[in-house]
Amino acid sequence: MEKTIMKYTYYPKGTCSNEMIFEIEGDRVLSVEIVGGCPGNTLGVSRLCAGKKIEEIIELLQGIPCRNRGTSCPDQLAKALVSYQKEHATNS
């Protein structure tokens, strides 16, 4: 059975980044592009996420703070994937 590559866009809240664009196949993130934010950090996070399972990324990034914002780009990335799972009933 061939898996379909899904494109998913998320608009983070409370961070310098303003858009996250994912390519997801099954329970894996193939790629993520973070628009805005600190270029080195967002590119690094994007590369580290490539090829990883959604659940693994959520566990690693959920709850990471940035300054006194109560969230961060990594935390928002985790929230994006939780949202994706809810919308697509993905049980990883």
Secondary structure, 3 states (H helix, E strand, C coil): CCCCEEEEEECCCCCCEEEEEEEEECCEEEEEEEEECCHHHHHHHHHHHCCCEHHHHHHHHCCCCCCCCCCCHHHHHHHHHHHHHHHHCCCC
